[in-house]
Amino acid sequence: MDAFVDTQQTQSPRMAVVNGWQHPNTVEENRVTHWLESDLETMEQRFRAKLINSIAGFKPALLVGTVDTLGRPNLAVFSTIFHVGSAPPLLGLLVRPAPDKTERHTLENILAAKAYTFNHFPAHCAQAAHQTSARYPQGQSEFAAAGFTAKWQAGFAAPFVADTSIQLGMALVDHQVLINSTHLLIGHITHLWVADDLIRGDGSVDLVKADSTVVAGLDSYHSVNAGQRFSYAKVDGIPTPID
């Protein structure tokens, strides 16, 4: 570690109220580690992967269901799904390039079928969901290997995860290869199932009640708490809490 760690003194934040807003108030000294670009480039590969994946913060963990050209279902957990737009409803999915002598079954299936599913899962299923990231051979169903049940909806090519409270049917509309050979897939939501008791009056979905799972880094799964909701922010006032 000493080869690429540079330390400096900094202040750990506590909160102070300034003009009605909460801001960090530096009151205690802690040591922090400072890496330069050159340090990151020479860092041990697995350490760097865990570090960089963690610093992006918490991300949604969803199960992605696909089907190959022979009709065999595939399931894999992803934490690289993000909102692109609401009108039309679009979600993005990032798929890393395949390491040498490995395959990306989810990517191959999506590009071939143009259809796939996103499925929320509760925190108590995190261990099983994580198992779907294992490198099973082509044709071996992760649904069966991890104890999930594939659910097929009439008129939709890809499998959903049965008994999940939020399910999305996606149609591929754009595919790009980024600067680091990562694949960017943009999908249009063509089907959406949400349990009635999760839908709030304003249209938002109660992800806490759904017990949807988030992930930090590559392997740390978490439940979400009630959090804080606020009114629409305007320049002439402070947003008010929403119950």
C-alpha positions as CSV (number, residue, x, y, z in Angstrom):
1,M,0.0,0.0,0.0
2,D,2.8,2.5,0.9
3,A,3.9,2.5,-2.8
4,F,0.8,4.4,-3.9
5,V,-0.7,6.0,-0.7
6,D,-0.1,9.6,0.1
7,T,-1.7,10.8,3.3
8,Q,-2.7,14.2,4.5
9,Q,-4.6,15.7,7.4
10,T,-8.1,16.7,6.9
11,Q,-11.2,17.4,9.0
12,S,-14.1,15.0,9.4
13,P,-17.4,16.8,9.0
14,R,-20.1,17.4,11.5
15,M,-23.3,19.3,10.6
16,A,-23.8,23.0,11.4
17,V,-26.9,25.1,10.5
18,V,-26.1,28.1,8.3
19,N,-28.9,30.4,7.1
20,G,-31.4,27.5,7.6
21,W,-29.3,24.9,5.8
22,Q,-27.2,22.1,7.2
23,H,-23.5,22.2,6.2
24,P,-20.4,20.3,7.2
25,N,-18.7,21.8,10.2
26,T,-15.0,20.7,10.5
27,V,-14.3,19.9,14.1
28,E,-12.2,16.8,14.2
29,E,-9.0,15.7,12.5
30,N,-8.7,12.4,10.7
31,R,-6.2,10.9,8.3
32,V,-7.3,10.4,4.7
33,T,-5.5,8.7,1.8
34,H,-4.8,10.7,-1.4
35,W,-4.2,8.8,-4.7
36,L,-3.0,10.5,-7.9
37,E,-4.0,9.3,-11.3
38,S,-0.6,7.5,-11.6
39,D,-1.2,5.7,-8.3
40,L,-4.6,4.4,-9.6
41,E,-3.0,3.2,-12.8
42,T,-0.4,1.1,-11.0
43,M,-2.7,-0.1,-8.2
44,E,-3.2,-3.9,-7.8
45,Q,-6.1,-4.8,-10.1
46,R,-8.6,-6.3,-7.7
47,F,-8.0,-3.6,-5.0
48,R,-8.6,-0.9,-7.6
49,A,-11.8,-2.6,-8.9
50,K,-13.3,-2.7,-5.4
51,L,-12.1,0.8,-4.6
52,I,-13.6,2.4,-7.7
53,N,-16.8,0.4,-7.6
54,S,-17.4,1.5,-4.0
55,I,-16.8,5.2,-4.3
56,A,-19.7,5.6,-6.8
57,G,-22.0,5.0,-3.8
58,F,-25.1,2.9,-3.4
59,K,-26.7,1.7,-6.7
60,P,-29.9,-0.3,-7.4
61,A,-29.4,-4.0,-7.6
62,L,-31.7,-5.6,-10.1
63,L,-32.0,-9.0,-11.7
64,V,-31.8,-8.9,-15.5
65,G,-33.7,-11.7,-17.3
66,T,-32.8,-12.7,-20.8
67,V,-33.3,-15.6,-23.2
68,D,-30.9,-17.0,-25.8
69,T,-31.6,-17.9,-29.4
70,L,-32.6,-21.5,-28.3
71,G,-35.1,-20.2,-25.9
72,R,-33.1,-20.9,-22.7
73,P,-33.5,-18.4,-19.9
74,N,-30.6,-16.5,-18.3
75,L,-30.5,-14.4,-15.1
76,A,-27.9,-12.1,-13.8
77,V,-27.7,-9.4,-11.1
78,F,-26.6,-5.9,-12.2
79,S,-25.9,-2.6,-10.4
80,T,-25.4,-0.5,-13.5
81,I,-29.0,0.4,-14.3
82,F,-30.0,4.1,-14.4
83,H,-32.8,6.5,-15.4
84,V,-32.5,8.0,-18.9
85,G,-35.9,9.7,-19.4
86,S,-39.6,9.5,-18.5
87,A,-41.2,10.5,-21.8
88,P,-40.5,8.2,-23.4
89,P,-39.7,5.9,-20.5
90,L,-36.0,4.9,-20.9
91,L,-33.6,3.1,-18.7
92,G,-29.9,2.5,-19.3
93,L,-27.8,-0.6,-18.6
94,L,-24.0,-0.7,-18.7
95,V,-22.3,-4.1,-19.4
96,R,-18.5,-4.4,-18.9
97,P,-16.4,-5.9,-21.6
98,A,-15.8,-9.6,-21.2
99,P,-12.4,-10.7,-19.7
100,D,-10.3,-13.0,-21.9
101,K,-11.8,-16.4,-22.6
102,T,-15.2,-15.5,-21.0
103,E,-18.6,-14.7,-22.4
104,R,-21.2,-12.1,-21.7
105,H,-24.4,-14.1,-21.9
106,T,-26.7,-11.2,-20.9
107,L,-25.2,-8.9,-23.5
108,E,-25.3,-11.5,-26.2
109,N,-28.9,-12.4,-25.4
110,I,-30.1,-8.8,-25.3
111,L,-28.5,-7.9,-28.7
112,A,-30.0,-11.0,-30.3
113,A,-33.6,-10.9,-28.8
114,K,-33.9,-7.1,-28.3
115,A,-35.9,-7.9,-25.2
116,Y,-35.0,-8.2,-21.5
117,T,-36.4,-7.7,-18.1
118,F,-35.5,-5.8,-14.9
119,N,-36.7,-7.3,-11.6
120,H,-36.4,-5.8,-8.1
121,F,-35.7,-8.3,-5.4
122,P,-36.0,-8.1,-1.6
123,A,-32.9,-8.0,0.7
124,H,-33.4,-11.5,2.0
125,C,-32.8,-12.8,-1.6
126,A,-29.5,-11.0,-1.9
127,Q,-27.3,-14.1,-1.5
128,A,-29.2,-15.9,-4.2
129,A,-29.1,-12.9,-6.4
130,H,-25.4,-12.6,-6.0
131,Q,-25.0,-16.2,-7.0
132,T,-26.3,-15.3,-10.5
133,S,-23.1,-13.4,-11.1
134,A,-21.2,-16.8,-11.2
135,R,-19.8,-17.7,-14.6
136,Y,-22.2,-20.5,-15.5
137,P,-21.8,-22.1,-18.9
138,Q,-24.0,-21.0,-21.8
139,G,-27.3,-22.8,-21.5
140,Q,-27.3,-23.4,-17.8
141,S,-30.1,-21.4,-16.2
142,E,-29.2,-19.2,-13.3
143,F,-32.9,-19.2,-12.4
144,A,-32.5,-22.8,-11.4
145,A,-29.0,-22.6,-10.1
146,A,-29.9,-19.8,-7.7
147,G,-33.4,-20.9,-6.8
148,F,-35.5,-18.3,-8.7
149,T,-38.5,-19.1,-10.8
150,A,-38.8,-17.8,-14.4
151,K,-42.1,-16.3,-15.2
152,W,-43.1,-15.9,-18.9
153,Q,-45.7,-13.2,-19.9
154,A,-47.7,-13.7,-23.1
155,G,-46.3,-11.8,-26.0
156,F,-42.9,-11.0,-24.3
157,A,-39.8,-12.9,-25.3
158,A,-37.7,-12.6,-22.1
159,P,-38.4,-14.2,-18.7
160,F,-39.3,-12.2,-15.5
161,V,-38.6,-13.3,-12.0
162,A,-41.7,-14.7,-10.4
163,D,-43.0,-13.4,-7.1
164,T,-41.2,-10.0,-7.3
165,S,-43.2,-6.9,-6.7
166,I,-41.7,-4.7,-9.4
167,Q,-41.1,-6.1,-12.9
168,L,-40.1,-4.2,-16.1
169,G,-40.2,-5.5,-19.6
170,M,-37.6,-3.7,-21.8
171,A,-37.1,-3.3,-25.5
172,L,-33.6,-2.4,-26.8
173,V,-33.6,0.9,-28.7
174,D,-29.9,1.9,-28.7
175,H,-26.5,0.2,-28.2
176,Q,-23.2,2.0,-28.0
177,V,-19.6,0.9,-27.1
178,L,-17.9,3.4,-24.8
179,I,-14.3,4.6,-24.6
180,N,-13.3,1.6,-22.3
181,S,-15.2,-1.0,-24.4
182,T,-18.1,-1.0,-21.9
183,H,-21.4,-1.5,-23.6
184,L,-24.2,1.0,-23.1
185,L,-27.7,-0.4,-23.7
186,I,-30.7,1.9,-23.7
187,G,-34.1,0.3,-23.3
188,H,-37.7,1.4,-23.7
189,I,-40.1,0.3,-20.9
190,T,-42.8,-1.6,-22.8
191,H,-44.3,-3.4,-19.8
192,L,-44.4,-2.4,-16.1
193,W,-45.9,-4.4,-13.2
194,V,-45.9,-2.8,-9.7
195,A,-47.8,-4.2,-6.7
196,D,-50.7,-1.8,-6.0
197,D,-49.8,-1.2,-2.3
198,L,-46.4,0.2,-3.4
199,I,-47.8,3.0,-5.6
200,R,-48.1,6.4,-3.8
201,G,-50.7,8.9,-4.7
202,D,-48.2,11.1,-6.6
203,G,-47.1,8.2,-8.8
204,S,-43.8,7.5,-7.0
205,V,-43.1,3.9,-5.9
206,D,-42.4,3.1,-2.2
207,L,-39.1,1.2,-2.6
208,V,-38.7,0.8,1.2
209,K,-42.0,-1.0,1.4
210,A,-41.0,-3.1,-1.6
211,D,-37.8,-4.0,0.3
212,S,-35.8,-3.3,-2.9
213,T,-32.1,-3.9,-2.6
214,V,-29.2,-1.6,-3.2
215,V,-25.5,-2.6,-3.6
216,A,-22.2,-0.8,-2.7
217,G,-19.2,-1.9,-4.6
218,L,-19.2,-5.4,-6.1
219,D,-20.5,-7.5,-3.2
220,S,-22.2,-5.5,-0.4
221,Y,-26.0,-5.6,-0.5
222,H,-28.2,-3.4,1.7
223,S,-31.8,-2.7,2.5
224,V,-33.0,0.9,2.3
225,N,-34.6,2.9,5.1
226,A,-37.4,5.4,4.9
227,G,-35.1,8.2,3.9
228,Q,-36.2,11.8,3.4
229,R,-38.5,13.2,0.8
230,F,-38.8,17.0,0.0
231,S,-41.0,19.2,-2.1
232,Y,-39.8,20.6,-5.5
233,A,-36.8,22.9,-4.9
234,K,-37.3,26.6,-5.8
235,V,-34.8,29.4,-5.7
236,D,-37.0,31.5,-3.4
237,G,-37.5,29.0,-0.6
238,I,-36.4,26.0,1.3
239,P,-37.9,22.6,0.3
240,T,-40.4,21.2,2.8
241,P,-40.4,17.6,4.0
242,I,-42.9,15.2,2.4
243,D,-44.5,12.5,4.6
